[in-house]
């Protein structure tokens, strides 16, 4: 039975901005190449797909979704994946008990002996409709696999400046519980501390969020003028003292994250200002449809497993790509590889990649992230004998300025039929924090690795205010520094100043727009989360796959019909417009 994408939300601000940047990029080049603009959809002069099969590089979410789309269009394809043991890319669930955990049913304690090393939480906000449509197609909700992700919970801890507080004890009246003001021995001016982090950040972003609420053009004019700023640079330009900037970054994100583009942070502020889901009439409060955030019972790789189960042709594992080259009888190619991995591939034909594409592949910024998972004998944080009566922790996060920075407690397994293994995401770090911890994890069993685990255990004990011995025996551990992973070489796209290309004085220059265009005269297409305006989310992988498929099938004899079916069956991502994609393809050929 045909399945049509049932929810088509209006484009969010980030998507509208992406379209505007793309328009600016296309228009900036049009006079140079005398392009036939405007051009209507389906009219671009694609080179015929001589082979008839589309090659998909990478079996992460983008690659698997690409295969699902092509199956619906009856297009032949072949998927190759460099990883010899698994698919899914950053949908990576590590199981301490291996296949026993994978095969265990819901509520069996063995099912929860795992950690999501990659994507682990999914917000239910309007522009995520395509992701939740995928969940529906995969029967994730029907089979009880979507459970509430508890982003916050009672009794978690904050430890900063050597001072620990239980969040249950913090009150609005205590404006400086961690003694960071000058009056209490810190470095931050008292007036700024009295104002508070929430008030300060609201003052920073409200001029932009308010402008966008009035109309897009007003907001875009205002924010695009700041595209050359990092968050840190913008705050300093607005007169915030350096000590205030460091305070805000320390309490809100990872060390060095303020080096990202300011426009990225504005879009984030708008994205997560969306209201929480309103309870749907006729449903229970604990129905997954009403959760603001969800996670996957048994691990996020259940998503990729089900995707593989739905596609006609399975990925070939252990196939690493070393060269991509135009050939007379070659196949159309969709690359879903992370840009760090793509940068190591040889493109011997200079005309296959335009200059800006090469720059984008090399230069678009990826963030760093390191996760440290510890496997104890039991969930000691849920034990009142250890944590105290009424002080146990069920989900949520604890935060600190110690090297581990963020500790994430499991949001699943609460209805298990027996004692649960004590698997804890003991440290989740980004940016410089991640690189520093990752530097201690070259190989499990090494002296540096043992130093890392010892450091994490000490930090955990300090954060929770208990002796290390009370946490019980450490059974096992797993660490992944995504920047050091040879198949990823970065965690997710997070653009630096100027890389989005919003500033009006950049004309037709945009690294972001460049990587969305087809290469090799319409025969090579780039997908993957970094090529979407929603980079960093699984949704970005889906949107980029749709765009690549739309571009690729245009070269087929019945390309117009296939595109119509694609739109009918799968909708159009809110960040894309059909005419715009056709113009981009025409421009890409002119630049080749």
C-alpha positions as CSV (number, residue, x, y, z in Angstrom):
1,X,0.0,0.0,0.0
2,X,1.3,3.4,-0.9
3,X,2.3,5.6,2.0
4,X,2.2,9.4,1.5
5,X,4.0,11.8,3.8
6,X,1.0,13.0,5.8
7,X,2.5,16.0,7.6
8,X,3.9,18.9,5.6
9,X,4.8,21.7,8.1
10,X,5.4,25.2,7.0
11,X,9.1,25.9,6.5
12,X,10.9,26.9,9.7
13,X,13.3,29.9,9.8
14,X,16.4,27.8,9.3
15,X,14.9,26.3,6.2
16,X,13.8,29.6,4.8
17,X,17.3,31.0,5.4
18,X,18.8,28.0,3.6
19,X,16.6,28.7,0.6
20,X,17.6,32.4,0.6
21,X,21.3,31.5,0.7
22,X,20.8,29.2,-2.2
23,X,18.9,31.8,-4.2
24,X,21.7,34.3,-3.5
25,X,24.2,31.8,-4.7
26,X,22.4,31.0,-7.9
27,X,21.6,34.6,-8.7
28,X,25.2,35.7,-8.0
29,X,26.5,33.4,-10.7
30,X,23.7,33.7,-13.2
31,X,25.0,36.8,-15.0
32,X,28.4,35.4,-15.4
33,X,27.2,32.3,-17.1
34,X,24.2,33.8,-18.8
35,X,22.1,31.0,-17.3
36,X,18.5,30.6,-18.5
37,X,16.8,31.8,-15.3
38,X,14.2,31.4,-14.2
39,X,14.0,27.8,-15.4
40,X,11.1,25.5,-14.6
41,X,11.4,22.1,-12.9
42,X,12.3,19.1,-15.0
43,X,13.8,21.1,-17.8
44,X,17.5,21.0,-17.1
45,X,19.8,19.3,-19.7
46,X,20.9,16.3,-17.7
47,X,23.3,13.8,-19.2
48,X,21.6,10.4,-19.6
49,X,22.3,7.8,-16.9
50,X,24.0,5.3,-19.2
51,X,24.5,2.6,-16.6
52,X,21.0,2.6,-15.3
53,X,22.1,1.9,-11.7
54,X,22.8,4.4,-9.0
55,X,25.8,3.9,-6.7
56,X,25.3,4.8,-3.1
57,X,28.4,5.4,-1.0
58,X,27.8,4.8,2.7
59,X,25.1,2.9,4.5
60,X,24.4,5.4,7.2
61,X,21.0,7.0,7.6
62,X,21.4,9.0,4.4
63,X,22.5,6.0,2.3
64,X,19.7,3.7,3.7
65,X,17.0,6.4,3.2
66,X,18.3,6.9,-0.3
67,X,17.8,3.2,-1.0
68,X,14.2,3.4,0.4
69,X,13.5,6.3,-1.9
70,X,14.9,4.6,-4.9
71,X,13.0,1.4,-4.1
72,X,9.8,3.4,-4.3
73,X,10.8,4.7,-7.7
74,X,11.8,1.3,-9.0
75,X,15.4,2.5,-9.6
76,X,18.3,0.0,-9.4
77,X,21.1,0.8,-7.0
78,X,24.1,-0.6,-5.2
79,X,25.2,0.4,-1.7
80,X,28.7,0.0,-0.5
81,X,29.8,0.7,3.1
82,X,33.4,0.9,4.4
83,X,32.6,-0.4,7.8
84,X,33.1,-4.2,7.8
85,X,30.8,-5.0,10.7
86,X,27.8,-2.6,10.7
87,X,25.6,-0.1,9.0
88,X,24.0,3.0,10.4
89,X,26.8,5.5,10.5
90,X,26.2,7.7,13.5
91,X,23.2,5.6,14.5
92,X,25.7,3.5,16.6
93,X,24.6,1.5,19.6
94,X,27.3,-0.3,21.5
95,X,26.2,-3.4,23.4
96,X,28.3,-4.6,26.3
97,X,26.6,-8.0,26.0
98,X,26.7,-8.2,22.2
99,X,24.0,-10.2,20.4
100,X,22.3,-11.2,23.6
101,X,21.3,-7.5,24.0
102,X,20.3,-7.1,20.4
103,X,17.9,-10.1,20.6
104,X,16.4,-9.4,24.0
105,X,12.8,-8.4,24.0
106,X,11.4,-5.1,25.5
107,X,11.7,-5.0,29.3
108,X,14.2,-7.9,29.4
109,X,17.1,-6.5,31.5
110,X,19.6,-7.8,28.9
111,X,18.1,-5.4,26.3
112,X,19.4,-2.4,28.3
113,X,23.1,-3.4,28.5
114,X,23.9,-0.8,25.8
115,X,24.8,2.8,25.1
116,X,24.0,5.0,22.2
117,X,27.4,6.3,21.1
118,X,25.8,8.3,18.2
119,X,22.4,9.8,17.9
120,X,20.4,9.2,21.0
121,X,17.5,11.7,21.3
122,X,14.9,13.1,18.9
123,X,12.9,16.2,19.5
124,X,9.2,16.4,18.5
125,X,9.2,19.8,16.8
126,X,7.4,20.7,13.6
127,X,10.2,20.6,11.2
128,X,11.1,17.0,12.3
129,X,8.0,15.7,10.6
130,X,10.0,13.7,8.0
131,X,11.9,11.9,10.8
132,X,8.7,10.9,12.6
133,X,7.2,9.9,9.3
134,X,10.2,7.5,8.9
135,X,9.4,6.1,12.4
136,X,5.9,5.5,11.3
137,X,7.0,3.7,8.1
138,X,9.2,1.5,10.2
139,X,6.5,0.8,12.8
140,X,8.6,2.2,15.6
141,X,5.7,3.6,17.6
142,X,3.4,0.7,16.8
143,X,5.9,-1.8,18.2
144,X,6.6,0.2,21.4
145,X,10.1,1.3,20.5
146,X,9.6,5.0,21.0
147,X,9.9,5.9,24.7
148,X,10.2,9.3,26.4
149,X,13.6,10.8,26.5
150,X,13.9,12.6,29.9
151,X,16.0,15.6,29.0
152,X,15.7,16.8,32.6
153,X,14.9,15.0,35.9
154,X,14.8,15.5,39.6
155,X,17.9,15.2,41.8
156,X,20.5,15.7,39.2
157,X,23.7,17.6,40.0
158,X,25.6,20.7,39.0
159,X,29.2,21.0,40.0
160,X,31.0,24.2,39.1
161,X,33.9,26.1,40.6
162,X,34.4,23.3,43.1
163,X,30.8,23.7,44.5
164,X,28.3,20.9,44.1
165,X,24.5,21.5,44.2
166,X,21.6,19.1,43.8
167,X,19.2,20.7,41.3
168,X,16.3,19.9,43.7
169,X,17.9,22.3,46.2
170,X,18.5,25.2,43.8
171,X,16.1,28.1,44.1
172,X,15.6,31.3,42.0
173,X,16.6,33.4,45.0
174,X,20.2,32.0,45.0
175,X,21.5,33.9,42.0
176,X,25.2,32.9,42.5
177,X,25.3,29.3,44.0
178,X,28.7,28.6,42.5
179,X,30.4,31.9,43.7
180,X,31.5,33.2,40.3
181,X,30.7,36.8,41.0
182,X,33.5,39.2,41.9
183,X,31.7,39.9,45.2
184,X,32.0,36.3,46.1
185,X,35.6,35.7,45.0
186,X,34.9,35.0,41.3
187,X,35.7,37.0,38.1
188,X,32.3,37.9,36.7
189,X,31.0,41.4,37.5
190,X,28.2,41.3,40.1
191,X,25.7,43.2,37.9
192,X,25.9,40.5,35.2
193,X,25.5,37.7,37.7
194,X,22.5,39.4,39.2
195,X,21.0,39.6,35.7
196,X,21.3,35.9,35.3
197,X,22.2,33.6,32.3
198,X,18.6,33.3,31.0
199,X,18.0,37.0,31.0
200,X,21.4,37.7,29.3
201,X,20.9,35.2,26.6
202,X,17.3,36.3,26.0
203,X,18.6,39.9,25.5
204,X,21.2,38.6,23.0
205,X,18.8,36.6,20.8
206,X,15.4,38.4,21.3
207,X,16.1,41.1,18.7
208,X,16.6,38.4,16.1
209,X,13.8,36.0,17.2
210,X,11.4,38.9,17.5
211,X,12.3,40.2,14.0
212,X,11.8,36.8,12.4
213,X,8.4,36.5,14.1
214,X,7.4,39.7,12.4
215,X,8.5,38.6,8.9
216,X,11.3,36.6,7.4
217,X,12.8,39.4,5.4
218,X,13.2,41.7,8.4
219,X,14.8,38.9,10.5
220,X,17.1,37.7,7.6
221,X,18.4,41.2,6.9
222,X,19.3,41.6,10.6
223,X,20.9,38.2,11.2
224,X,22.7,37.8,7.8
225,X,24.7,41.0,8.6
226,X,26.2,39.0,11.5
227,X,27.3,36.0,9.4
228,X,30.9,36.9,9.8
229,X,30.8,36.7,13.6
230,X,31.4,33.7,15.8
231,X,29.2,33.6,18.9
232,X,32.2,34.8,21.0
233,X,33.1,37.6,18.6
234,X,29.5,38.8,18.5
235,X,29.1,38.8,22.3
236,X,32.4,40.7,22.7
237,X,31.3,43.2,20.0
238,X,28.1,43.9,22.0
239,X,30.1,44.9,25.0
240,X,30.0,41.7,27.1
241,X,33.2,41.3,29.2
242,X,35.3,38.3,28.4
243,X,34.6,36.9,31.9
244,X,30.9,37.0,31.1
245,X,31.4,35.3,27.8
246,X,33.4,32.5,29.4
247,X,30.8,32.1,32.1
248,X,28.0,31.8,29.6
249,X,29.9,29.3,27.5
250,X,30.9,27.2,30.5
251,X,27.3,26.9,31.9
252,X,25.6,26.5,28.5
253,X,27.7,24.4,26.2
254,X,31.2,22.9,25.6
255,X,34.5,24.7,25.8
256,X,35.1,26.4,22.4
257,X,31.6,26.0,21.1
258,X,31.3,29.8,21.1
259,X,33.6,29.7,18.1
260,X,30.7,28.5,15.9
261,X,28.9,30.9,13.6
262,X,26.6,33.3,15.5
263,X,23.8,32.6,12.9
264,X,23.9,28.9,13.9
265,X,23.1,29.9,17.5
266,X,20.3,32.2,16.4
267,X,18.7,29.4,14.5
268,X,19.1,27.1,17.4
269,X,17.4,29.6,19.7
270,X,14.5,29.8,17.3
271,X,14.3,26.0,16.7
272,X,14.0,25.3,20.4
273,X,11.6,28.1,21.2
274,X,9.0,25.8,19.7
275,X,6.2,25.0,22.2
276,X,6.1,21.5,23.6
277,X,3.6,19.1,22.0
278,X,0.0,19.6,23.2
279,X,-1.6,16.4,24.3
280,X,-3.5,14.9,21.4
281,X,-7.2,14.4,22.3
282,X,-8.1,10.8,22.9
283,X,-4.5,9.8,23.8
284,X,-2.9,9.1,27.1
285,X,-0.3,11.5,28.6
286,X,2.3,8.7,28.3
287,X,1.5,8.1,24.6
288,X,4.7,8.7,22.5
289,X,2.8,11.1,20.4
290,X,2.8,13.5,23.4
291,X,6.4,13.3,24.3
292,X,8.6,16.4,23.7
293,X,11.6,14.2,23.1
294,X,11.8,10.5,22.3
295,X,14.5,7.8,22.3
296,X,14.5,4.3,21.1
297,X,14.0,1.4,23.4
298,X,16.9,-1.0,22.9
299,X,19.1,1.5,21.1
300,X,19.0,3.9,18.2
301,X,20.5,1.4,15.8
302,X,17.0,-0.3,15.8
303,X,16.2,2.5,13.3
304,X,18.9,1.5,10.8
305,X,18.2,-2.2,11.3
306,X,14.6,-1.7,10.3
307,X,15.7,0.5,7.4
308,X,17.9,-2.3,6.1
309,X,15.0,-4.7,6.5
310,X,12.8,-2.5,4.2
311,X,15.2,-2.1,1.3
312,X,15.4,-4.5,-1.6
313,X,19.2,-4.6,-2.0
314,X,21.4,-4.9,1.1
315,X,24.6,-2.9,1.7
316,X,27.9,-4.5,0.8
317,X,30.1,-4.1,3.9
318,X,33.9,-3.6,4.1
319,X,34.1,-1.7,0.7
320,X,36.1,1.4,1.1
321,X,36.1,4.0,-1.8
322,X,39.5,5.3,-2.8
323,X,38.8,7.1,-6.1
324,X,35.8,8.7,-7.8
325,X,36.3,9.4,-11.5
326,X,34.0,10.2,-14.5
327,X,33.7,7.3,-17.0
328,X,31.8,7.1,-20.2
329,X,29.7,4.2,-19.1
330,X,29.8,4.9,-15.4
331,X,26.9,5.0,-13.0
332,X,25.3,7.9,-11.3
333,X,26.7,8.2,-7.8
334,X,25.2,9.6,-4.5
335,X,27.9,10.0,-1.9
336,X,26.6,10.1,1.7
337,X,30.1,10.0,3.2
338,X,31.0,12.5,5.9
339,X,33.0,15.3,4.4
340,X,36.1,14.3,6.4
341,X,36.1,10.9,4.8
342,X,35.2,12.3,1.4
343,X,38.2,14.6,1.5
344,X,40.6,11.6,1.4
345,X,39.1,10.2,-1.8
346,X,41.0,10.9,-5.0
347,X,39.2,12.9,-7.7
348,X,41.7,12.6,-10.6
349,X,39.6,14.6,-13.1
350,X,39.8,18.3,-12.1
351,X,36.6,19.1,-13.9
352,X,34.5,16.7,-11.7
353,X,34.6,19.1,-8.8
354,X,34.2,22.8,-9.0
355,X,36.6,24.9,-6.9
356,X,34.0,25.8,-4.2
357,X,33.0,22.2,-3.9
358,X,36.6,21.2,-3.1
359,X,36.8,24.0,-0.6
360,X,33.5,23.0,1.1
361,X,34.6,19.4,1.4
362,X,37.9,20.5,3.0
363,X,36.7,23.4,5.1
364,X,33.1,23.1,6.3
365,X,33.4,22.8,10.0
366,X,32.6,19.6,11.9
367,X,32.3,19.6,15.6
368,X,34.1,17.2,17.9
369,X,32.4,14.9,20.4
370,X,33.6,12.1,22.7
371,X,31.4,9.8,24.7
372,X,32.6,7.7,27.6
373,X,30.3,4.8,28.6
374,X,30.8,2.9,31.9
375,X,29.2,-0.4,32.7
376,X,28.7,-0.9,36.5
377,X,27.1,-4.0,38.1
378,X,24.0,-2.0,38.8
379,X,22.3,1.4,38.4
380,X,23.7,2.9,41.6
381,X,22.2,6.3,40.8
382,X,18.7,4.7,41.2
383,X,19.6,3.2,44.6
384,X,18.2,5.1,47.6
385,X,20.8,3.5,49.8
386,X,23.5,5.3,47.9
387,X,21.8,8.5,46.8
388,X,19.5,9.0,49.8
389,X,15.8,8.6,50.2
390,X,14.0,10.7,47.6
391,X,17.2,11.5,45.9
392,X,17.5,8.8,43.2
393,X,17.9,9.8,39.6
394,X,15.8,8.5,36.7
395,X,16.9,10.1,33.4
396,X,18.1,13.7,32.9
397,X,21.7,15.0,32.9
398,X,24.2,16.3,35.4
399,X,26.6,19.1,34.5
400,X,30.1,20.2,35.6
401,X,33.2,22.1,34.6
402,X,35.2,19.0,35.4
403,X,36.6,17.2,32.3
404,X,33.6,14.9,32.0
405,X,31.4,18.0,31.6
406,X,28.0,16.2,31.1
407,X,26.7,12.9,32.5
408,X,23.6,11.4,30.9
409,X,21.4,9.0,32.8
410,X,19.4,6.3,30.9
411,X,15.8,7.2,30.0
412,X,14.8,3.6,29.4
413,X,14.4,0.3,31.1
414,X,12.2,1.5,34.0
415,X,9.8,-1.3,33.5
416,X,12.4,-4.1,33.2
417,X,11.5,-7.4,34.7
418,X,14.7,-7.8,36.7
419,X,17.8,-6.0,37.9
420,X,19.3,-3.7,35.3
421,X,23.0,-3.5,34.3
422,X,24.5,-0.1,35.3
423,X,25.3,1.4,32.0
424,X,25.9,5.1,32.2
425,X,27.0,7.7,29.7
426,X,29.5,9.0,32.2
427,X,30.8,11.7,30.0
428,X,29.4,13.4,26.9
429,X,31.7,16.2,25.6
430,X,32.0,18.5,22.6
431,X,34.6,20.8,21.1
432,X,37.8,21.3,23.1
433,X,36.5,19.2,26.0
434,X,36.0,16.3,23.6
435,X,39.4,16.6,22.0
436,X,41.1,16.6,25.4
437,X,39.3,13.5,26.6
438,X,39.7,11.8,23.2
439,X,43.4,12.3,23.4
440,X,43.5,9.8,26.3
441,X,41.6,7.1,24.4
442,X,43.9,5.8,21.7
443,X,43.4,2.2,22.4
444,X,41.5,0.2,25.1
445,X,43.9,-1.3,27.6
446,X,46.6,1.3,27.0
447,X,48.0,3.3,29.9
448,X,46.4,6.5,28.5
449,X,43.0,4.7,28.3
450,X,43.3,3.6,31.9
451,X,44.2,7.1,32.9
452,X,41.0,8.3,31.1
453,X,38.8,5.8,32.9
454,X,40.4,6.7,36.3
455,X,39.8,10.4,35.6
456,X,36.1,9.8,34.7
457,X,35.5,7.7,37.8
458,X,37.0,10.4,40.0
459,X,34.9,13.1,38.3
460,X,31.8,11.0,38.7
461,X,32.4,10.6,42.4
462,X,32.9,14.3,42.8
463,X,29.9,15.2,40.8
464,X,27.6,12.9,42.9
465,X,29.3,13.5,46.2
466,X,30.0,9.8,46.9
467,X,33.1,7.8,47.3
468,X,34.2,5.9,44.2
469,X,33.7,2.6,46.1
470,X,29.9,3.2,46.5
471,X,29.4,3.1,42.7
472,X,30.3,-0.6,42.9
473,X,32.5,-2.6,40.6
474,X,33.2,-1.2,37.1
475,X,32.6,-4.2,34.8
476,X,33.5,-2.6,31.4
477,X,33.8,0.6,29.5
478,X,33.6,2.0,25.9
479,X,35.0,5.2,24.6
480,X,34.6,6.8,21.2
481,X,36.2,10.0,20.0
482,X,34.2,10.7,16.8
483,X,37.0,12.9,15.3
484,X,39.4,10.0,15.7
485,X,37.1,7.6,14.1
486,X,38.6,6.8,10.6
487,X,35.2,6.5,8.9
488,X,33.7,9.7,10.4
489,X,36.5,12.1,11.2
490,X,34.1,14.4,12.9
491,X,30.8,14.3,14.7
492,X,28.4,16.6,12.8
493,X,28.5,19.7,10.8
494,X,28.5,22.9,12.8
495,X,29.5,25.8,10.5
496,X,32.0,28.5,11.3
497,X,31.7,32.2,10.7
498,X,30.9,33.0,7.0
499,X,30.5,29.4,6.0
500,X,26.7,29.6,5.7
501,X,27.0,32.4,3.2
502,X,24.3,34.7,4.4
503,X,26.1,37.9,4.3
504,X,24.9,40.1,1.5
505,X,28.5,41.1,0.4
506,X,29.4,37.5,-0.4
507,X,27.4,37.5,-3.6
508,X,27.4,34.0,-5.1
509,X,29.9,32.6,-2.6
510,X,28.6,30.0,-0.1
511,X,30.3,26.8,1.0
512,X,27.0,25.5,2.2
513,X,25.3,26.1,-1.2
514,X,28.3,24.7,-3.1
515,X,28.0,21.3,-1.5
516,X,24.3,21.0,-2.3
517,X,25.0,21.2,-6.0
518,X,25.6,18.2,-8.3
519,X,29.1,17.5,-9.4
520,X,30.8,15.8,-12.4
521,X,28.2,17.4,-14.8
522,X,25.2,16.1,-12.9
523,X,26.5,12.6,-12.3
524,X,27.7,12.9,-8.7
525,X,25.5,14.1,-5.8
526,X,26.4,14.8,-2.2
527,X,24.2,13.9,0.7
528,X,24.8,13.5,4.4
529,X,23.8,15.7,7.4
530,X,26.4,18.4,6.8
531,X,24.8,19.1,3.4
532,X,21.5,20.0,4.9
533,X,20.6,23.2,6.7
534,X,19.5,21.1,9.6
535,X,23.0,19.6,10.0
536,X,23.6,17.8,13.3
537,X,20.2,16.0,13.3
538,X,19.1,12.7,11.7
539,X,16.5,14.8,9.9
540,X,19.4,16.4,8.0
541,X,20.4,13.0,6.7
542,X,16.9,12.3,5.4
543,X,16.4,15.7,3.8
544,X,19.8,15.5,2.0
545,X,19.0,12.0,0.7
546,X,15.8,13.2,-0.8
547,X,17.6,16.1,-2.5
548,X,20.2,13.8,-3.9
549,X,17.6,11.4,-5.3
550,X,15.6,14.2,-6.8
551,X,18.7,15.4,-8.6
552,X,19.9,12.0,-9.6
553,X,16.7,10.6,-11.2
554,X,16.4,13.7,-13.4
555,X,18.9,12.2,-15.8
556,X,16.7,9.2,-16.5
557,X,14.4,8.9,-19.5
558,X,11.3,9.1,-17.3
559,X,12.9,11.4,-14.8
560,X,10.0,13.8,-14.7
561,X,7.6,11.0,-13.8
562,X,10.0,9.7,-11.1
563,X,10.3,13.1,-9.6
564,X,6.5,13.4,-9.5
565,X,6.2,10.1,-7.7
566,X,9.0,11.1,-5.3
567,X,7.1,14.2,-4.4
568,X,3.7,12.4,-4.1
569,X,5.0,9.5,-2.0
570,X,7.6,11.3,0.2
571,X,6.7,15.0,0.1
572,X,9.3,17.8,-0.3
573,X,11.6,18.7,2.6
574,X,10.8,22.1,4.0
575,X,14.3,23.3,3.1
576,X,14.0,22.5,-0.6
577,X,12.2,23.9,-3.7
578,X,12.0,21.9,-6.9
579,X,12.7,24.9,-9.2
580,X,15.7,25.9,-7.0
581,X,17.2,22.4,-7.3
582,X,16.9,22.5,-11.1
583,X,18.6,25.9,-11.2
584,X,21.4,24.6,-9.0
585,X,21.9,21.7,-11.4
586,X,22.2,24.0,-14.4
587,X,24.6,26.2,-12.5
588,X,26.7,23.2,-11.5
589,X,27.1,22.2,-15.1
590,X,28.1,25.8,-16.1
591,X,30.8,25.8,-13.3
592,X,32.2,22.4,-14.3
